[in-house]
C-alpha cells in the first residue's frame, strides 16, 4: 500500500512538472542586426586641393607664349614655369589621378558591388591599404586607368608642345640683337628659380571645390573613355587605390592619414627633382638671353612635361558602356563625359 502511494505521488509530481513546462513561453533569440550600409563615396578636401595645385601649374605653364621681345619677358616666363615644388606637383598629379578614376562608372560601381557584403568590405579595405597595387585587380580598373592615362598624358603633351616651341625660339631669335646680350643678374635669377623650387604653390579653393564635387558625383570633368595598358605606373596605381578607398567611403575627412600616405609617389617626385637640378645647371652655364630661353624650353618645360607623360602610362581609346554596372546601396554612376623617355640630361645651350 505504501509503495502504491509513493508511486502515485511521484506520478503526480511528474505530471505537474510537465504541465508547468508546457505553459512556459519558449525563449526566442533576437535576429542579428542588419549589416551596416555601405557609406557614400567620400574624398577629403586635402586631396582635392592637391589636385587643384597640379591643374593650376599645368594650365599656367601650357599657356606660356614662345614669343619674346626682350629679356624681361623671358624672365617673367621663366619664373612662371619654375613655380613648382617637385613633391607637391607629384602629389597633386596622384590626387588628380584619383579624381579621374572616380569618373569611371565601371570602377566605382565595381568596387562598391564587391563591398556590398561587410566581410568583403573589411577585407577589401585592408588589402588596398596594405598593397595599393591590389586596386589594379578590381573590376573596372582598366577603364579607370585609361581615364587617368589619357588625361594626364594630354596634360604633359600640352606642356611639352609649349616647351618645344619656346626651345625653337632660342634658335630663331638669335638674329635679334637683344637676344645675344648677356643676362646682367645671372646669380639673382638662379637664386629666384632655386627658391621657387622649394616653395609650395597656393591653392585655388574654388577649383579644388569643383574637383571635390566632381569626385563625389562621378561627373563634371571633360574626360574621354579609354582603357589603360598594364603595367601601370606608380602614379596610376596610387590614384586607383585612392579612388577605391573613396568608393568605399574611406577617404573622407576622418581618413586623411591613409589618403596622405597614398599621395606620396616617389618615382615622379624623383624625376621632377632631377629636372630641377638640370634647370639650375643650365641656368648657371647660360649667359646670353637666347641661352636662357633654351633652358626655359628644354628643362623647365619639356623635361618637366616628360616626367608627367611618363607617369601617365599608356592607354587605348574606347567608348562609354551603354549600361553602367549597378552598385550596392547606391545608384549607378553615369559617365562624365605615349610618349616615353626620361628628362633630358643635356645642360648645353644651342650652338652660337
C-alpha positions in Angstrom: 0.0 0.0 0.0 2.7 2.4 0.9 4.6 1.6 -2.3 1.4 2.3 -4.3 1.0 5.7 -2.6 4.6 6.6 -3.2 4.3 5.8 -6.9 1.1 7.7 -7.2 2.7 10.7 -5.6 5.7 10.6 -8.0 3.5 10.3 -11.0 1.5 13.3 -9.8 4.7 15.4 -9.3 5.9 14.4 -12.8 2.6 15.4 -14.4 2.6 18.7 -12.6 6.1 19.4 -13.8 5.1 18.6 -17.4 2.1 20.9 -17.2 4.2 23.8 -15.9 6.8 23.2 -18.6 4.2 23.2 -21.3 2.9 26.5 -20.0 6.2 28.3 -20.2 6.9 30.5 -23.2 9.9 29.3 -25.2 12.9 31.8 -25.4 13.4 33.1 -28.9 16.8 34.5 -29.8 16.6 38.1 -31.4 17.6 38.3 -35.0 21.1 39.6 -35.7 21.3 43.3 -36.6 21.4 44.2 -40.3 24.8 44.8 -41.8 26.0 48.4 -41.8 25.1 50.1 -45.1 28.0 51.0 -47.4 29.0 54.6 -46.9 28.6 57.1 -49.7 31.6 58.0 -51.9 33.9 60.3 -49.9 37.0 62.3 -50.7 38.5 64.8 -48.3 39.4 68.4 -49.2 43.1 67.9 -48.9 43.1 65.5 -51.9 41.0 68.0 -54.0 43.3 70.9 -53.0 46.4 68.9 -54.1 44.8 68.2 -57.4 43.9 71.8 -57.9 47.6 72.8 -57.5 48.6 70.3 -60.2 45.9 71.6 -62.6 46.9 75.2 -61.9 50.5 74.6 -62.8 49.7 72.6 -65.9 47.3 75.3 -67.2 49.7 78.1 -66.4 52.8 76.5 -68.0 51.0 75.2 -71.0 49.8 78.7 -71.8 53.3 80.3 -72.0 54.0 82.1 -75.2 57.0 81.3 -77.4 57.3 84.9 -78.5 59.7 87.2 -76.7 60.8 90.8 -77.5 63.1 91.5 -74.5 64.8 89.9 -71.5 62.1 91.0 -69.1 59.5 88.9 -71.0 61.9 85.9 -70.8 62.4 86.3 -67.1 58.6 86.6 -66.5 58.0 83.3 -68.3 61.0 81.7 -66.6 59.6 82.5 -63.2 56.1 81.2 -64.1 57.4 77.9 -65.4 59.8 77.5 -62.4 57.0 77.9 -59.9 56.5 74.4 -58.7 57.8 72.3 -55.8 58.5 68.7 -57.1 56.9 66.7 -54.3 53.8 69.0 -54.3 53.4 68.6 -58.1 53.8 64.9 -57.8 51.3 64.6 -55.0 48.9 66.7 -57.0 49.2 64.5 -60.0 48.2 61.4 -58.0 45.3 63.3 -56.4 44.1 64.3 -59.8 44.5 60.7 -61.0 42.2 59.6 -58.2 39.5 62.1 -59.1 39.8 61.0 -62.8 39.3 57.3 -61.7 36.2 58.3 -59.8 34.7 59.4 -63.2 34.7 55.8 -64.2 31.3 54.1 -63.5 32.8 50.7 -64.2 35.4 51.2 -61.5 33.2 52.9 -58.8 30.3 50.5 -59.2 32.5 47.5 -59.4 34.3 48.4 -56.2 31.0 49.1 -54.4 29.4 45.9 -55.6 32.4 43.9 -54.2 31.9 45.7 -50.9 28.2 45.1 -50.5 28.9 42.3 -48.0 30.5 43.8 -44.8 33.0 40.9 -44.6 34.2 41.5 -48.1 34.3 45.2 -47.4 36.7 44.9 -44.5 39.0 42.5 -46.4 39.0 44.8 -49.4 39.8 47.9 -47.3 42.7 46.1 -45.6 44.2 44.8 -48.9 44.1 48.2 -50.6 45.8 49.9 -47.6 48.5 47.2 -47.3 49.1 46.9 -51.0 47.9 49.8 -53.3 48.7 47.7 -56.4 45.7 45.4 -55.4 43.5 48.2 -56.7 44.7 47.4 -60.3 42.9 44.0 -59.9 39.5 45.4 -59.1 36.6 45.5 -61.5 36.8 48.4 -63.9 40.5 49.2 -63.1 41.5 49.2 -66.7 38.8 51.7 -67.6 39.7 54.0 -64.7 43.4 53.7 -65.5 42.6 54.7 -69.1 40.9 57.9 -67.9 44.0 58.7 -65.8 46.5 57.9 -68.6 44.7 59.7 -71.4 44.1 62.9 -69.4 47.4 63.2 -67.6 49.3 62.3 -70.8 47.3 65.0 -72.5 48.4 67.5 -69.8 52.0 66.5 -70.3 51.8 66.8 -74.1 50.4 70.3 -73.9 53.3 71.4 -71.6 55.8 69.6 -73.9 54.5 71.3 -77.0 54.7 74.7 -75.4 58.2 74.0 -74.2 59.3 72.7 -77.7 58.0 76.0 -79.3 60.0 78.0 -76.7 63.1 75.9 -77.3 62.8 76.6 -81.1 62.6 80.3 -80.3 66.0 80.0 -78.7 67.4 79.3 -82.2 65.2 81.5 -84.2 65.7 84.6 -82.1 69.4 84.8 -82.3 69.3 87.4 -85.2 67.7 89.9 -82.8 70.4 91.9 -81.1 68.9 91.9 -77.6 68.9 88.1 -77.5 72.7 88.0 -77.8 73.2 90.4 -74.9 74.3 88.8 -71.6 71.9 88.5 -68.7 73.1 91.0 -66.2 71.8 89.4 -62.9 72.5 85.8 -63.5 73.1 85.0 -59.9 69.9 86.6 -58.8 68.0 84.8 -61.5 69.5 81.4 -60.4 68.5 82.1 -56.8 65.0 83.0 -57.8 64.5 79.8 -59.7 66.0 77.7 -56.9 63.7 79.2 -54.2 60.7 78.7 -56.4 61.5 75.0 -56.5 61.3 75.0 -52.6 58.1 77.0 -52.3 54.8 75.2 -52.4 52.1 76.8 -54.6 49.0 78.2 -53.0 45.6 76.5 -53.6 42.8 77.8 -55.8 40.0 76.9 -53.4 37.3 77.5 -56.0 39.0 75.0 -58.3 39.5 72.5 -55.5 35.8 72.7 -54.5 34.8 71.9 -58.1 37.2 68.9 -58.3 35.9 67.6 -55.0 32.4 67.8 -56.2 33.3 66.0 -59.5 34.9 63.2 -57.4 31.8 62.8 -55.2 29.3 62.9 -58.1 31.4 61.0 -60.7 30.7 63.7 -63.2 31.9 67.1 -64.1 35.2 66.5 -65.8 35.6 66.5 -69.6 37.2 63.1 -69.9 37.5 60.7 -72.9 36.9 56.9 -72.3 40.0 54.8 -72.7 41.5 51.6 -71.3 44.8 51.6 -69.5 47.5 49.2 -70.5 49.5 47.3 -67.9 52.0 47.5 -66.4 50.6 50.6 -64.7 52.9 53.4 -63.4 53.1 54.1 -59.7 51.1 57.3 -60.2 48.3 55.3 -61.8 48.5 52.6 -59.1 48.2 55.1 -56.3 45.5 57.0 -58.0 43.4 53.8 -58.4 44.0 52.9 -54.8 42.9 56.3 -53.5 39.8 56.2 -55.8 39.0 52.7 -54.5 39.1 54.0 -50.9 36.9 56.9 -51.9 34.4 54.5 -53.5 34.3 52.6 -50.2 33.6 55.8 -48.3 37.0 55.5 -46.6 38.8 58.6 -48.0 36.8 61.3 -46.2 38.0 63.9 -43.7 38.5 61.3 -41.0 40.8 59.2 -43.3 43.4 61.8 -44.1 46.3 59.7 -42.7 45.8 56.9 -45.3 45.0 59.3 -48.2 48.1 61.4 -47.5 50.2 58.3 -47.5 48.9 57.3 -50.9 49.7 60.7 -52.4 53.4 60.2 -51.8 54.7 58.7 -55.1 58.5 58.5 -55.3 59.0 57.8 -59.0 57.5 61.0 -60.4 58.9 63.0 -57.4 62.4 61.8 -58.2 62.0 62.6 -61.9 60.9 66.2 -61.1 63.7 66.7 -58.5 66.2 65.6 -61.1 64.7 68.0 -63.6 65.1 70.9 -61.1 68.8 70.1 -60.9 69.1 70.2 -64.7 67.3 73.6 -64.7 69.8 75.1 -62.3 72.8 73.6 -64.1 71.6 75.0 -67.4 70.9 78.5 -66.0 74.3 78.5 -64.2 76.0 78.0 -67.6 73.8 80.3 -69.7 74.9 83.8 -70.5 73.0 85.5 -73.4 69.2 85.6 -73.4 68.8 83.1 -76.1 70.6 80.5 -74.0 68.2 81.4 -71.1 65.3 80.8 -73.5 66.7 77.4 -74.3 66.9 76.5 -70.6 63.3 77.6 -70.2 62.0 75.5 -73.1 64.1 72.4 -72.7 64.4 71.9 -68.9 61.7 73.9 -67.3 59.1 72.9 -69.8 59.9 69.8 -71.8 61.7 67.8 -69.1 59.0 68.6 -66.6 56.4 67.6 -69.1 58.2 64.4 -69.8 58.0 63.4 -66.1 54.3 64.0 -66.3 53.9 62.0 -69.5 55.9 59.1 -68.2 53.8 59.0 -65.0 50.6 58.6 -67.1 51.4 55.3 -68.6 49.8 54.0 -71.9 46.2 53.6 -73.0 43.9 52.8 -75.9 40.8 54.8 -76.8 37.4 53.1 -76.1 33.8 54.0 -75.8 31.5 54.6 -72.8 29.5 51.5 -71.9 25.8 51.7 -72.7 24.7 50.2 -69.3 26.9 51.1 -66.3 27.3 48.4 -63.7 24.8 48.7 -60.8 26.3 49.1 -57.3 25.3 48.2 -53.9 23.3 50.7 -51.9 23.9 53.4 -54.4 22.6 54.3 -57.9 24.9 53.6 -60.8 27.2 56.5 -61.7 26.7 57.8 -65.2 29.7 58.6 -67.4 31.1 62.2 -67.2 31.7 62.8 -70.3 52.7 57.9 -75.1 55.5 59.3 -75.2 58.4 57.8 -73.3 61.9 58.6 -72.1 63.2 60.4 -69.0 64.1 64.0 -68.7 66.9 65.2 -70.9 70.3 65.2 -69.3 71.7 67.8 -71.6 72.8 71.0 -69.9 74.3 72.6 -73.0 72.8 75.6 -74.8 72.1 76.0 -78.5 75.1 76.4 -80.8 76.0 80.0 -81.2 
